[in-house]
Each structure stands twice: as structure tokens, then as C-alpha cells.
Amino acid sequence: METLDVLFIKCSKPIFWTGEEILFVTGHGPGSFLNRFHLSDSDSCACGEVGDPIHYATSCPLTLSWHIRKPISLESLWCQRVLENPNSRKRIINMIKFIIDNENRMRLE
């Protein structure tokens, strides 16, 4: 996903993003991002997959309540549509809050 493609969406009204939405779009949340800066021992989620925002939002069994369907190979467009949809935005916010609050349970041990 190209972050700049999503951050510079042209729309008729301004969209104000929460911190959780920004973490989702930029990939700066728990999991693989924290590992990149040696703030976590592993980039893996507790389920064994790489812990990036797309994994948590689409396939992680630990975040099943917040899953959003993802079309194949249209990640940038998918991310844009998710952030334009108020219901999807709420799900992303709640999912990121859950991941942050349960960071220890979300790591592969």
C-alpha cells in the first residue's frame, strides 16, 4: 500500500482521521512496525502471520470481530474506500485500540 496515495485522497469534504486511523494507514501500529525499530522481538502476530495492519483488519483470528473484506491486489483502493466509509472507520479505530490494549497477547511467543 502506498501511504501517500491514501493520505492525499481528493474528496469534496475534509476527512479528519483519528490516531488509530493514521496508525492503520501508515502501518505504524503494533507488530511489524515495532519490530523494525527493535521495540518488539518479533514482527509476527500471535497467530504466526506478519503483524501488519492489513493482516489484523482482514485475516487475524484475534481481531475477527473487526474484519473487513479485502479485494485481491487493490490494497490502495481498498484502504481508501475503508477510510471513506464511516462504519469501516469505526471498526478500524476499535481494532487498533484493541491491538494496542492487548499488545502482549498479540505477539508470537
N, CA, C and O atoms as a MOPAC input file, in Angstrom:
PM7 MOZYME 1SCF
protein

 N      0.85000 1    -1.16800 1     0.00000 1
 C      0.00000 1     0.00000 1     0.00000 1
 C      0.89300 1     1.22600 1     0.00000 1
 O      1.81300 1     1.32700 1     0.81100 1
 N      0.63600 1     2.12800 1    -0.87500 1
 C      1.40200 1     3.36400 1    -0.93700 1
 C      0.69600 1     4.39000 1    -0.05200 1
 O     -0.38400 1     4.87500 1    -0.39000 1
 N      1.31100 1     4.71400 1     1.07900 1
 C      0.69900 1     5.59600 1     2.06900 1
 C      0.30100 1     6.93000 1     1.47100 1
 O     -0.78100 1     7.44000 1     1.76300 1
 N      1.15400 1     7.50400 1     0.64100 1
 C      0.83200 1     8.81000 1     0.06900 1
 C     -0.39900 1     8.75700 1    -0.81400 1
 O     -1.13800 1     9.73900 1    -0.88900 1
 N     -0.64300 1     7.63300 1    -1.48800 1
 C     -1.84700 1     7.50300 1    -2.30500 1
 C     -3.09400 1     7.65000 1    -1.44800 1
 O     -4.08200 1     8.24600 1    -1.87800 1
 N     -3.05100 1     7.11200 1    -0.25000 1
 C     -4.20700 1     7.15200 1     0.63300 1
 C     -4.29800 1     8.48200 1     1.35500 1
 O     -5.39700 1     9.00500 1     1.54000 1
 N     -3.17600 1     9.03800 1     1.76400 1
 C     -3.19400 1    10.27500 1     2.53200 1
 C     -3.66100 1    11.47100 1     1.72100 1
 O     -4.20100 1    12.42300 1     2.28600 1
 N     -3.46600 1    11.44300 1     0.42200 1
 C     -3.84300 1    12.57600 1    -0.40900 1
 C     -5.06500 1    12.27800 1    -1.26700 1
 O     -5.09100 1    12.56700 1    -2.46300 1
 N     -6.06300 1    11.70300 1    -0.63900 1
 C     -7.32000 1    11.40300 1    -1.31800 1
 C     -8.02800 1    12.72900 1    -1.61600 1
 O     -8.17200 1    13.58100 1    -0.73900 1
 N     -8.46100 1    12.88300 1    -2.85600 1
 C     -9.22400 1    14.07100 1    -3.21100 1
 C    -10.68900 1    13.78500 1    -2.90600 1
 O    -11.25900 1    12.81600 1    -3.40600 1
 N    -11.28400 1    14.62700 1    -2.09000 1
 C    -12.70200 1    14.45800 1    -1.80400 1
 C    -13.32000 1    15.83300 1    -1.58900 1
 O    -12.62000 1    16.82100 1    -1.37000 1
 N    -14.64100 1    15.87100 1    -1.65500 1
 C    -15.34700 1    17.14000 1    -1.60900 1
 C    -15.43000 1    17.72800 1    -0.20400 1
 O    -15.65200 1    18.92900 1    -0.05100 1
 N    -15.25300 1    16.89700 1     0.82100 1
 C    -15.28500 1    17.41700 1     2.18400 1
 C    -14.08100 1    16.88800 1     2.95000 1
 O    -13.60500 1    15.78700 1     2.67300 1
 N    -13.58800 1    17.66100 1     3.91000 1
 C    -12.40700 1    17.21400 1     4.65800 1
 C    -12.72100 1    15.98600 1     5.50800 1
 O    -13.82300 1    15.83600 1     6.03600 1
 N    -11.72800 1    15.11800 1     5.62400 1
 C    -11.84800 1    13.93800 1     6.47200 1
 C    -10.82300 1    14.09400 1     7.58200 1
 O     -9.63000 1    14.24200 1     7.31900 1
 N    -11.28700 1    14.06200 1     8.81500 1
 C    -10.39300 1    14.17600 1     9.95700 1
 C    -10.18200 1    12.78900 1    10.53300 1
 O    -11.13400 1    12.13900 1    10.96600 1
 N     -8.93900 1    12.33300 1    10.53900 1
 C     -8.61400 1    10.98600 1    10.98100 1
 C     -8.19300 1    10.97400 1    12.43700 1
 O     -7.56600 1    11.91000 1    12.93300 1
 N     -8.55400 1     9.88600 1    13.11300 1
 C     -8.11100 1     9.67700 1    14.49100 1
 C     -6.69300 1     9.12200 1    14.46800 1
 O     -6.17500 1     8.74600 1    13.41700 1
 N     -6.08100 1     9.07700 1    15.63100 1
 C     -4.74600 1     8.49400 1    15.74100 1
 C     -4.71600 1     7.04900 1    15.28300 1
 O     -3.75900 1     6.61600 1    14.64200 1
 N     -5.76900 1     6.29500 1    15.61200 1
 C     -5.83000 1     4.89100 1    15.21600 1
 C     -5.89500 1     4.73700 1    13.70100 1
 O     -5.26800 1     3.83900 1    13.13800 1
 N     -6.65200 1     5.61300 1    13.03900 1
 C     -6.74200 1     5.55100 1    11.58000 1
 C     -5.39600 1     5.88700 1    10.94000 1
 O     -5.01000 1     5.27800 1     9.94200 1
 N     -4.69800 1     6.83800 1    11.50600 1
 C     -3.37700 1     7.19500 1    10.97900 1
 C     -2.40600 1     6.03500 1    11.16000 1
 O     -1.62900 1     5.73400 1    10.25400 1
 N     -2.44200 1     5.37400 1    12.33200 1
 C     -1.59700 1     4.19600 1    12.55300 1
 C     -1.90700 1     3.11400 1    11.52600 1
 O     -0.99400 1     2.46100 1    11.02000 1
 N     -3.17600 1     2.92000 1    11.21800 1
 C     -3.58500 1     1.90400 1    10.25000 1
 C     -3.05800 1     2.22800 1     8.85300 1
 O     -2.45300 1     1.37500 1     8.20400 1
 N     -3.28200 1     3.44300 1     8.39500 1
 C     -2.90400 1     3.82500 1     7.03500 1
 C     -1.39200 1     3.83200 1     6.84600 1
 O     -0.89000 1     3.40600 1     5.80500 1
 N     -0.67100 1     4.31200 1     7.84500 1
 C      0.78000 1     4.41100 1     7.71600 1
 C      1.49900 1     3.12200 1     8.08900 1
 O      2.68600 1     2.96800 1     7.80100 1
 N      0.78900 1     2.19300 1     8.72900 1
 C      1.40700 1     0.93700 1     9.14700 1
 C      2.29500 1     1.09900 1    10.36700 1
 O      3.17000 1     0.26700 1    10.60600 1
 N      2.08600 1     2.15700 1    11.14400 1
 C      2.93700 1     2.44000 1    12.29500 1
 C      2.40600 1     1.87500 1    13.60000 1
 O      2.78800 1     2.34500 1    14.67200 1
 N      1.54900 1     0.89500 1    13.53700 1
 C      0.99500 1     0.29600 1    14.74600 1
 C      1.82000 1    -0.86900 1    15.24800 1
 O      2.94200 1    -1.09500 1    14.79400 1
 N      1.25400 1    -1.60700 1    16.19100 1
 C      1.94300 1    -2.77300 1    16.76000 1
 C      2.27900 1    -3.81500 1    15.68900 1
 O      1.72100 1    -3.81000 1    14.59200 1
 N      3.17700 1    -4.67600 1    16.03300 1
 C      3.54200 1    -5.76100 1    15.12100 1
 C      4.79200 1    -5.46500 1    14.33800 1
 O      5.83500 1    -5.15000 1    14.91200 1
 N      4.69500 1    -5.56300 1    13.03400 1
 C      5.87800 1    -5.45100 1    12.17900 1
 C      6.58000 1    -4.10000 1    12.30500 1
 O      7.80700 1    -4.03900 1    12.22500 1
 N      5.83400 1    -3.02500 1    12.49900 1
 C      6.45400 1    -1.70200 1    12.61000 1
 C      7.31800 1    -1.60700 1    13.86500 1
 O      8.43800 1    -1.10000 1    13.81000 1
 N      6.80200 1    -2.09300 1    15.00000 1
 C      7.57400 1    -2.03500 1    16.24500 1
 C      8.83300 1    -2.88300 1    16.15000 1
 O      9.86900 1    -2.52500 1    16.71100 1
 N      8.75100 1    -3.99600 1    15.44700 1
 C      9.91200 1    -4.85600 1    15.26800 1
 C     10.98400 1    -4.15800 1    14.43400 1
 O     12.17600 1    -4.32300 1    14.69200 1
 N     10.56800 1    -3.38900 1    13.44800 1
 C     11.51400 1    -2.68900 1    12.58000 1
 C     12.43000 1    -1.76500 1    13.38400 1
 O     13.59000 1    -1.56600 1    13.02300 1
 N     11.90700 1    -1.20700 1    14.46600 1
 C     12.69400 1    -0.29300 1    15.29600 1
 C     13.16400 1    -0.95100 1    16.59700 1
 O     13.50100 1    -0.26900 1    17.56500 1
 N     13.17900 1    -2.27300 1    16.60100 1
 C     13.66500 1    -3.06600 1    17.73700 1
 C     12.91200 1    -2.76700 1    19.02900 1
 O     13.48000 1    -2.84300 1    20.11800 1
 N     11.63300 1    -2.42800 1    18.90200 1
 C     10.78200 1    -2.21200 1    20.06800 1
 C      9.98400 1    -3.46700 1    20.39400 1
 O      9.26300 1    -3.51700 1    21.39000 1
 N     10.12200 1    -4.47400 1    19.54500 1
 C      9.48300 1    -5.77300 1    19.73600 1
 C     10.44500 1    -6.83700 1    19.22800 1
 O     11.20400 1    -6.59500 1    18.28900 1
 N     10.41600 1    -8.01000 1    19.84200 1
 C     11.32500 1    -9.08900 1    19.45100 1
 C     10.94100 1    -9.74500 1    18.13100 1
 O     11.77800 1   -10.37500 1    17.48400 1
 N      9.69700 1    -9.60400 1    17.73300 1
 C      9.22200 1   -10.30700 1    16.54300 1
 C      8.27200 1    -9.42600 1    15.75000 1
 O      7.60100 1    -8.56000 1    16.31000 1
 N      8.21900 1    -9.65300 1    14.43600 1
 C      7.24800 1    -8.92900 1    13.61300 1
 C      5.98000 1    -9.75100 1    13.44300 1
 O      5.07500 1    -9.36300 1    12.70400 1
 N      5.91600 1   -10.88000 1    14.12400 1
 C      4.78200 1   -11.78800 1    13.96200 1
 C      3.68700 1   -11.52300 1    14.98100 1
 O      3.93600 1   -11.13500 1    16.12200 1
 N      2.48100 1   -11.74600 1    14.52700 1
 C      1.30100 1   -11.73300 1    15.37400 1
 C      1.29100 1   -13.05100 1    16.15400 1
 O      2.01700 1   -13.97800 1    15.79500 1
 N      0.50100 1   -13.15000 1    17.18800 1
 C      0.40200 1   -14.37700 1    17.97600 1
 C     -0.09700 1   -15.55500 1    17.14100 1
 O      0.14100 1   -16.70900 1    17.49600 1
 N     -0.78700 1   -15.27300 1    16.03700 1
 C     -1.29200 1   -16.35400 1    15.18100 1
 C     -0.21500 1   -16.87900 1    14.23300 1
 O     -0.43800 1   -17.86700 1    13.53400 1
 N      0.95500 1   -16.22500 1    14.20200 1
 C      2.06100 1   -16.69400 1    13.37600 1
 C      2.27500 1   -15.93300 1    12.08600 1
 O      3.30300 1   -16.12100 1    11.43600 1
 N      1.35800 1   -15.09300 1    11.69700 1
 C      1.49300 1   -14.28500 1    10.47700 1
 C      2.20200 1   -12.96800 1    10.80800 1
 O      2.31900 1   -12.59500 1    11.97600 1
 N      2.67100 1   -12.27100 1     9.77500 1
 C      3.29000 1   -10.96000 1     9.97800 1
 C      2.21900 1   -10.00000 1    10.49400 1
 O      1.13600 1    -9.89700 1     9.91700 1
 N      2.52900 1    -9.30500 1    11.57600 1
 C      1.55900 1    -8.43100 1    12.22600 1
 C      1.50600 1    -7.04300 1    11.63900 1
 O      1.94800 1    -6.08400 1    12.27200 1
 N      0.97000 1    -6.91800 1    10.43000 1
 C      0.79500 1    -5.59200 1     9.83900 1
 C     -0.69400 1    -5.23400 1     9.85200 1
 O     -1.53300 1    -6.11000 1    10.06300 1
 N     -1.03300 1    -3.96000 1     9.62900 1
 C     -2.42500 1    -3.53700 1     9.71900 1
 C     -3.37800 1    -4.30400 1     8.80000 1
 O     -4.50900 1    -4.58900 1     9.19300 1
 N     -2.94500 1    -4.63700 1     7.59900 1
 C     -3.81600 1    -5.36800 1     6.67600 1
 C     -4.12300 1    -6.75400 1     7.22600 1
 O     -5.25500 1    -7.22600 1     7.12500 1
 N     -3.12200 1    -7.40900 1     7.80800 1
 C     -3.34200 1    -8.72600 1     8.41900 1
 C     -4.39200 1    -8.62600 1     9.52300 1
 O     -5.33600 1    -9.41500 1     9.55900 1
 N     -4.22700 1    -7.65300 1    10.42500 1
 C     -5.17300 1    -7.51300 1    11.53100 1
 C     -6.58700 1    -7.20000 1    11.03200 1
 O     -7.56400 1    -7.69400 1    11.59700 1
 N     -6.70200 1    -6.39400 1     9.99200 1
 C     -8.02000 1    -5.97700 1     9.50200 1
 C     -8.70500 1    -7.01100 1     8.62400 1
 O     -9.91700 1    -6.93800 1     8.42100 1
 N     -7.94500 1    -7.98500 1     8.09500 1
 C     -8.56100 1    -8.90600 1     7.13200 1
 C     -8.47200 1   -10.37900 1     7.47500 1
 O     -9.33000 1   -11.14800 1     7.04100 1
 N     -7.46300 1   -10.81200 1     8.24000 1
 C     -7.30900 1   -12.26200 1     8.39000 1
 C     -6.91900 1   -12.76300 1     9.77100 1
 O     -6.98300 1   -13.97000 1    10.00400 1
 N     -6.52400 1   -11.91200 1    10.68800 1
 C     -6.07700 1   -12.37200 1    12.00600 1
 C     -7.25700 1   -12.91300 1    12.81300 1
 O     -8.26300 1   -12.22100 1    12.97000 1
 N     -7.14800 1   -14.14500 1    13.32700 1
 C     -8.24800 1   -14.69700 1    14.12200 1
 C     -8.46200 1   -13.94800 1    15.44000 1
 O     -9.53900 1   -14.03700 1    16.03000 1
 N     -7.45700 1   -13.21800 1    15.90400 1
 C     -7.58500 1   -12.47400 1    17.15700 1
 C     -8.38100 1   -11.18200 1    16.99600 1
 O     -8.83800 1   -10.61300 1    17.98700 1
 N     -8.55100 1   -10.71500 1    15.76700 1
 C     -9.31200 1    -9.48400 1    15.50300 1
 C    -10.51400 1    -9.76400 1    14.60500 1
 O    -10.96200 1    -8.88900 1    13.86300 1
 N    -11.02400 1   -10.97000 1    14.67800 1
 C    -12.12700 1   -11.40500 1    13.81000 1
 C    -13.33500 1   -10.46400 1    13.87400 1
 O    -13.99700 1   -10.23900 1    12.86100 1
 N    -13.62400 1    -9.91900 1    15.05200 1
 C    -14.78400 1    -9.03200 1    15.21900 1
 C    -14.70100 1    -7.77000 1    14.36700 1
 O    -15.72200 1    -7.13800 1    14.09500 1
 N    -13.50100 1    -7.40200 1    13.94700 1
 C    -13.31400 1    -6.15800 1    13.19300 1
 C    -12.90000 1    -6.40000 1    11.74000 1
 O    -12.52600 1    -5.45300 1    11.04900 1
 N    -12.95700 1    -7.61600 1    11.27300 1
 C    -12.50200 1    -7.89800 1     9.90900 1
 C    -13.30800 1    -7.13300 1     8.86600 1
 O    -14.51400 1    -6.92400 1     8.99400 1
 N    -12.58800 1    -6.73100 1     7.83900 1
 C    -13.16100 1    -6.04400 1     6.68600 1
 C    -12.67400 1    -6.80800 1     5.46500 1
 O    -11.49100 1    -7.13200 1     5.36000 1
 N    -13.58200 1    -7.09400 1     4.54700 1
 C    -13.17500 1    -7.82800 1     3.34100 1
 C    -12.21700 1    -6.99900 1     2.50700 1
 O    -12.36000 1    -5.78200 1     2.38500 1
 N    -11.23800 1    -7.68600 1     1.93700 1
 C    -10.22000 1    -7.01700 1     1.12800 1
 C    -10.21900 1    -7.60800 1    -0.27800 1
 O    -10.08400 1    -8.82200 1    -0.43600 1
 N    -10.36800 1    -6.76500 1    -1.30500 1
 C    -10.26400 1    -7.28100 1    -2.66500 1
 C     -8.81000 1    -7.62300 1    -2.99300 1
 O     -7.88500 1    -6.99100 1    -2.48200 1
 N     -8.62300 1    -8.60200 1    -3.82600 1
 C     -7.28200 1    -9.03800 1    -4.20500 1
 C     -6.58800 1    -7.95300 1    -5.03000 1
 O     -7.18000 1    -7.40700 1    -5.96100 1
 N     -5.36900 1    -7.65000 1    -4.70000 1
 C     -4.45400 1    -6.74800 1    -5.41600 1
 C     -4.95100 1    -5.31200 1    -5.59800 1
 O     -4.46200 1    -4.60300 1    -6.47800 1
 N     -5.88500 1    -4.88600 1    -4.80600 1
 C     -6.34700 1    -3.50000 1    -4.87900 1
 C     -6.19000 1    -2.83500 1    -3.51500 1
 O     -7.08000 1    -2.11900 1    -3.05600 1
 N     -5.05000 1    -3.07900 1    -2.87300 1
 C     -4.85300 1    -2.65500 1    -1.49300 1
 C     -5.00200 1    -1.14900 1    -1.30400 1
 O     -5.64400 1    -0.71800 1    -0.34600 1
 N     -4.43500 1    -0.34900 1    -2.17900 1
 C     -4.50800 1     1.09800 1    -2.03900 1
 C     -5.94700 1     1.58900 1    -2.17500 1
 O     -6.40900 1     2.39600 1    -1.36800 1
 N     -6.64800 1     1.10600 1    -3.18600 1
 C     -8.04600 1     1.48600 1    -3.38300 1
 C     -8.89300 1     0.99600 1    -2.21900 1
 O     -9.77500 1     1.70900 1    -1.74200 1
 N     -8.62000 1    -0.23400 1    -1.76100 1
 C     -9.35700 1    -0.80300 1    -0.63400 1
 C     -9.18900 1     0.07600 1     0.59600 1
 O    -10.16700 1     0.38400 1     1.27700 1
 N     -7.96800 1     0.48000 1     0.88400 1
 C     -7.69300 1     1.30500 1     2.05400 1
 C     -8.43000 1     2.64400 1     1.94600 1
 O     -8.98600 1     3.13000 1     2.93000 1
 N     -8.43200 1     3.22100 1     0.77400 1
 C     -9.14100 1     4.48000 1     0.55000 1
 C    -10.63100 1     4.31100 1     0.82500 1
 O    -11.23300 1     5.13600 1     1.51200 1
 N    -11.22400 1     3.25200 1     0.29400 1
 C    -12.65900 1     3.00900 1     0.48500 1
 C    -12.99100 1     2.74700 1     1.95000 1
 O    -14.02000 1     3.20400 1     2.44800 1
 N    -12.12500 1     2.01400 1     2.63600 1
 C    -12.33500 1     1.74200 1     4.06100 1
 C    -12.39100 1     3.05400 1     4.83200 1
 O    -13.25400 1     3.23400 1     5.69100 1
 N    -11.47500 1     3.97100 1     4.52900 1
 C    -11.41100 1     5.22400 1     5.27500 1
 C    -12.47300 1     6.23300 1     4.85000 1
 O    -12.67700 1     7.23300 1     5.53800 1
 N    -13.14400 1     5.99400 1     3.74600 1
 C    -14.25300 1     6.85700 1     3.34100 1
 C    -15.57700 1     6.37300 1     3.92500 1
 O    -16.56800 1     7.10300 1     3.89500 1
 N    -15.60400 1     5.15300 1     4.45500 1
 C    -16.82000 1     4.54900 1     4.98300 1
 C    -16.84700 1     4.72200 1     6.50500 1
 O    -15.98500 1     4.17700 1     7.19400 1
 N    -17.82200 1     5.47100 1     7.04800 1
 C    -17.85800 1     5.71500 1     8.49800 1
 C    -17.89700 1     4.42900 1     9.33500 1
 O    -17.24300 1     4.36100 1    10.37600 1
 N    -18.63700 1     3.42800 1     8.90700 1
 C    -18.70800 1     2.16900 1     9.65000 1
 C    -17.34900 1     1.46100 1     9.66000 1
 O    -16.91400 1     0.95900 1    10.69700 1
 N    -16.69100 1     1.42500 1     8.51600 1
 C    -15.36600 1     0.79900 1     8.44300 1
 C    -14.35800 1     1.56500 1     9.28800 1
 O    -13.50400 1     0.96200 1     9.93800 1
 N    -14.45200 1     2.88400 1     9.28100 1
 C    -13.54200 1     3.69300 1    10.09000 1
 C    -13.70600 1     3.37200 1    11.57200 1
 O    -12.71500 1     3.26800 1    12.29400 1
 N    -14.94900 1     3.21400 1    12.03400 1
 C    -15.18500 1     2.85900 1    13.43800 1
 C    -14.57700 1     1.49900 1    13.75400 1
 O    -13.99600 1     1.30500 1    14.82200 1
 N    -14.71400 1     0.56100 1    12.82300 1
 C    -14.15200 1    -0.77500 1    13.03800 1
 C    -12.63000 1    -0.72200 1    13.12100 1
 O    -12.02900 1    -1.39800 1    13.95600 1
 N    -12.00900 1     0.07400 1    12.26300 1
 C    -10.55000 1     0.22600 1    12.28700 1
 C    -10.11200 1     0.84500 1    13.61300 1
 O     -9.15900 1     0.37200 1    14.23200 1
 N    -10.80100 1     1.89600 1    14.05000 1
 C    -10.46300 1     2.55100 1    15.31700 1
 C    -10.53800 1     1.55200 1    16.46400 1
 O     -9.61100 1     1.45800 1    17.26900 1
 N    -11.63500 1     0.80700 1    16.54000 1
 C    -11.80000 1    -0.16500 1    17.62300 1
 C    -10.77900 1    -1.29100 1    17.53800 1
 O    -10.28800 1    -1.76500 1    18.56200 1
 N    -10.46000 1    -1.71800 1    16.32900 1
 C     -9.46900 1    -2.78200 1    16.16000 1
 C     -8.09000 1    -2.31300 1    16.63200 1
 O     -7.41500 1    -3.03600 1    17.36600 1
 N     -7.66300 1    -1.11400 1    16.22100 1
 C     -6.34900 1    -0.60600 1    16.61500 1
 C     -6.28900 1    -0.40900 1    18.13100 1
 O     -5.27300 1    -0.71800 1    18.75200 1
 N     -7.37000 1     0.10500 1    18.73200 1
 C     -7.40600 1     0.24800 1    20.19200 1
 C     -7.24700 1    -1.11200 1    20.86300 1
 O     -6.49800 1    -1.23900 1    21.83200 1
 N     -7.94500 1    -2.12900 1    20.35800 1
 C     -7.84700 1    -3.48200 1    20.91200 1
 C     -6.41800 1    -4.00500 1    20.80900 1
 O     -5.88900 1    -4.56400 1    21.76900 1
 N     -5.79800 1    -3.82600 1    19.65600 1
 C     -4.43000 1    -4.31600 1    19.44900 1
 C     -3.46400 1    -3.62900 1    20.41100 1
 O     -2.60800 1    -4.28400 1    21.00500 1
 N     -3.59800 1    -2.31500 1    20.56700 1
 C     -2.71600 1    -1.57500 1    21.47200 1
 C     -2.95400 1    -1.99600 1    22.92200 1
 O     -2.00000 1    -2.20000 1    23.67300 1
 N     -4.21900 1    -2.12600 1    23.31700 1
 C     -4.53900 1    -2.51400 1    24.69300 1
 C     -4.11400 1    -3.94200 1    25.01600 1
 O     -3.87000 1    -4.26700 1    26.17800 1
 N     -4.02300 1    -4.79700 1    24.00200 1
 C     -3.68800 1    -6.20800 1    24.20200 1
 C     -2.38200 1    -6.57400 1    23.51200 1
 O     -2.22700 1    -7.68400 1    23.00200 1
 N     -1.45700 1    -5.64300 1    23.50200 1
 C     -0.21000 1    -5.80900 1    22.75500 1
 C      0.53500 1    -7.09100 1    23.12700 1
 O      1.06600 1    -7.76900 1    22.24700 1
 N      0.58300 1    -7.42800 1    24.39500 1
 C      1.30200 1    -8.63400 1    24.81500 1
 C      0.65600 1    -9.90500 1    24.27900 1
 O      1.36000 1   -10.85200 1    23.93100 1
 N     -0.66300 1    -9.94100 1    24.20800 1
 C     -1.35700 1   -11.12600 1    23.68600 1
 C     -1.26400 1   -11.22200 1    22.17000 1
 O     -1.50200 1   -12.28800 1    21.60200 1
 N     -0.92400 1   -10.13100 1    21.51500 1
 C     -0.88900 1   -10.10800 1    20.05900 1
 C      0.47300 1   -10.52000 1    19.49900 1
 O      0.64200 1   -10.58600 1    18.28100 1
 N      1.44500 1   -10.79800 1    20.37200 1
 C      2.78600 1   -11.18200 1    19.92200 1
 C      2.93500 1   -12.69000 1    19.90300 1
 O      2.35700 1   -13.39800 1    20.72700 1
 N      3.71400 1   -13.16600 1    18.95600 1
 C      4.04100 1   -14.58200 1    18.89000 1
 C      5.08800 1   -14.86400 1    19.95300 1
 O      6.13600 1   -14.21900 1    19.98400 1
 N      4.81300 1   -15.80600 1    20.80800 1
 C      5.75100 1   -16.14000 1    21.90400 1
 C      6.58300 1   -17.33800 1    21.52800 1
 O      7.42700 1   -17.77300 1    22.31200 1

